[in-house]
């Protein structure tokens, strides 16, 4: 197992699972919207960053719409699988500036922040609803 993966897994196992599936769905839709807005914003300044943001929005939309959770449209895969996809996407989003050659440009910061936020939210989400938990992050 790669060292980075092991480190993320260790940290995420220690974080409290305070985000409900419904709150996670709201975050996912917000994340998708942010990618769309940033894609449009980057269009004139950096085409690679713009296309990357639109691709991230499409990937997020696919993950959201095909998940069996409050916010999904066609339940193709479980919420636990959604979480695994989110974890992989967090790393991919953060590494896109390096992969697409705009790591030294200001737009790279957006992808690194979004990847970090995605990883944090994923690590704090209750993907297994075995024990009901009330939280200030639960959205009724």
N, C-alpha and C positions, 0 to 999 in steps of 0.2 A: 504494500500500500504506500503510495507516495507520501512524503513527509508533510506536505501542505495539507493534503486530504486528511491525514491523521490529526494534525493540529486543529483544523476546523471542526472535525468530529468531536474531539476532546472538549473544545470550548463550547460547542453547541449543546453538548450533553449536560453542561453545568448551568446553562441559562434557563431561567424559568419559562415554562410554556404558558404564556399569558394571552396569546392571540388566538381567538376562536376562528373556526372555519369561515364564518360570515365576515368577520373583520379582515381576515386574510383575503377574501374575495374582493372586498372593497379596496384594499391596498393594491391588489392585482389590476383592477380596472383603472385606478389612479396611475399606477406605474405605466400602463399601456398608454394612457392619455399623455403623460409626461414625455414618453418616447415620441409620440406623434408631434407634439408641440415643438420639441427640440429638433426633430427632423426638419420641420418647416423652418425653424429659426436658423439652423445651420446651413440651409440650402445655398445661400449666396456666398457664404464664407468658406465652407469646407464640404464639398460634395461627398467625400468618403465618409465623413462623420454623419452627414445627413442620411445617406443610404443605410449606414449601420444602424442609426436610430430607427428608421422605418422598418428595417428587418427585425430589430428587437421588438418593436411594437407588434409585428406580425407573429413572431414566435410567442410572445406573451398572450396575444389574442387566441392563438391555437391552444395553448396550454389551459387557458381559462375556460374557453368554450367547450372543451372536450372533457372536463373534469366533473366527477360526481360530487358536487358540493354546492352550497347556496350561491349561485352566480354562474354555474355552468349551464350550458344549453343542452348539450347531448352528452350524457354520461358514458363516455367511452372507457375512461380509466379512473382508478380510485384517487382519493385525496392524498393518500400516502405516496402514490406514484407521482402525483402533481408536485409534492414536496421534493422528491428526488430530481425531477426535471428542473424545479426552481433552483435547487442547489447547484446543478450543472450550469444553468443559465447565468447564475450570479458570477461564476468564474469566467464564463465565456464573455459576458458583457464587460467585465473589468479588463479583460485581455484584448478586446477588439482594437483599441488604439495601437497596440503593438503589432497585431496581426495585419492591420490595414495601413500601417505606415503613417499614422498621425499622432504618435505617442508624445512628441514634443510640442504639439499645438494646444491651444487653450481648450478646445473642444474635448480633449482626452479626459479632462477632469470630470466632466459630466458622466462619462461611462464608468470611471473608477468609483465615483460616489454612488451611482445607481447600483453597481455590482455589490458594493459594500452594504448598502441599504437592503438589497434583495437577500443577501446572505444573513443579515441580522434578523430580518422578519421571518425568514424561513427557519432559522434556528430557534425562534421564540414561539413558533406556531404549534398548536396542539393538533398534530396530524392523526393521532389516535384519541378518540373521544371515549376512552374507557371510564374515566372519572370526570363527572361534570365539574366545571370550575367556573366560578363567577369572577369576572374581572372588569376593571374599568375600561378595558379594550373591547369587551363584548358589545356588539351593536345589536340592539333589539329590533 
